[in-house]
């Protein structure tokens, strides 16, 4: 690994890291051995091939992880890839709780990274579910049927914004809470805005 391949923003990220510093540094060395370009995206070290995201290093309270952007396409011969939530379609993680785990898995991690590189070189894409494949909560469907302008505005939103609303409206267990959420965001939908706009 040559110093010219190191990204100064990643250096800064590592210098400020407290909880996972040793783990991040080991993961960084492993990824850089696989000849990827080091970048800093979404406030984390991200490694790319021809400007395409391959793998990201990130940490949480209980673990740090390598996140493979197209992990759903990897064979996962060791059964170690984790889907963060049921709504994550493409990305998969390999999680760690200490640097020793990373050291023990180094050759496996390099194999997964190299497979991810081959997936990208082959131009493979994860087939994402279309918005129409998601179940729209009954409470929201009633409003869409009741108010044609709401339906038109919702259908004009980008697929990602539509999914964000569907997910948000589906989360509460009680119908009255789902109704409350729908009512809270109706004007925002009518204004052509996404959940977080």
N, C-alpha and C positions, 0 to 999 in steps of 0.2 A: 504494500500500500504506500503510495507516494503522498507527501503532504499536499501536493498540488490538487489532489482529488478531494481533499477535505473542505467542507463548506464552513465558513466562519460563523454562520448563524447556528449551525449544529454544534460547533465548538462552544458557543455561548450557551446554548440549551444545556449541554452536558455540564458546563461549569456551574450552572445554577441548579442543577438537579440535586435533590437531596436523597429521596427514598430509593431510587433505582439507578443511581449513577454507575455503579460497577456493571450492572446488568446491561444498561444502555451501551456502555463502552464496548463490552464484549460483543453484543449484537451488531454494533457498528462495524467492528473489525471483520466479523463473519460476512456481513453483507458486502462490504467493500472488497473482500476477497473474490466476490463473484462478478467483479468488473462493472458494477452499476454506477450511475452518476448520483452523487449525494446532493440533495436539495433540502430545503426547509419549507414545508407546506403545512397548513393547518396547525401551526405552532409545534410541529414535530419533525424529526428527521424522516425524510421520504427519499426513496431510491428509485431511479427511473432508468428506462432504456429508450433512447430516441424520444425523449419528452413524454413517455408513457409511464404512468405510475405502476410500479411492480410491488413494492413492499414498504411499509411504514413501521417505525418503531414508536410505541406509545406505552404509557403507564397509567394505572388506575390505583385505587386504594389497596386492593388485595393482590394485584399482579401487574406485571408488565408483559408486553406482547409484541410479536411480529404480526402485522396485519397484511395479508395478501389481498390486493385489490380485486383480483379475479380468482380468489381461492376456491370458489365453487367449481371451477374447471380443473382443479388439481386432483390427482388420483387419490391422495391421502392414504398411501399404502401403510402408514404407521397409525392411522386412526387418531391423529392428534389435532386436526383442524376443528375449530369451534366456531359456530355461527353465533354471533353476539346476541341477537334477538331474532324472533321469527320473521321480523320485517326486513332484516338485512338479506339482500338477495345475492350479491356477488362476493362480498368480502368474507374472509375467514381468518381467524386468529390462531396462533400457537402461543399459549400462555406460560409464563414462568413466575416462580416465587423466589428464586435465588440464582446466583451466578453459576453455581455448581450444575444445576439442571441444564443451563445453556452450554456449558463446557462439555458435558456428557453427550449432548445432542448435536454438537457442531457439524458432524458429517451428515446427519439427517437434515439439519436446517439448510445446509448448502445444497443438498439434493432437491429440497422443496423450492429453494430460491431459483436454482437452475431450471427446474420444471416450469416455474412461473415465467421465467425468461423465454423459454421455448413456446409457451402458450401465447405470449405477446408477439414473438417473432412470427408465429403461424397466423396471427391476426384473429385469433378466436375471441368471441364475445359471449358474455353471459346473456342468455335470453331472459330478459326481465318480464315479470308479469305486467300485463297491461292494466290500466286503471279499471277497465270494465270487468276484469277478473276478480276484483276485490268486492266483498260484500258490503254494500252501503247499509248503514244502520237504519232500521225501520223509521225511527224518528226523523232522520234527515230525508229519507225517501218521501215521507209524507209532505214535508215542506217543499221538496222539489216538484212533487205532483201538484201541490196547492198553488205554488207561485211560479208561473212560467219564466218570469224574468230571472229568478234565482237559478232555475235549471239552466237557462241560457248562459248566465254568468259563470256558473260552476263548470259547464262544458267548455267555456272559453279559456279557463285556467290551464296552465301547463300540467302535464301528467303528474309531475312531482308535487305540485301544489294541491292537486286533487287528492293524491294519496295521503298527503299530510293531514288534510281535513278529515278524510275517511278514517284514518288511524286515530286522530284526536277524538272524533265523535264516537268511535267504537270502544274506547277505553273504559268509560265508567260502567259499573255493573248495574246501576239503577237507571231505569228509563227516565225518571225525572231529571237526573243529572245529564243524561245524553241530550234531552230536550233543551235544558239550560245552555249547554255548550253550543248547540245548533243555533239557538236564538242569539247568543252572544256574538257569533261570527257571521250571521247572515249579511249584515251591512258590509262587512269586509269583503265577503264573496261578491256581493253586488257591485262593489267598487273595483273589482278585478284584482284584489290583493290576495296574497298568500297568507298562511297562518302567522308567519313571523314578519310580515312586511310592515 
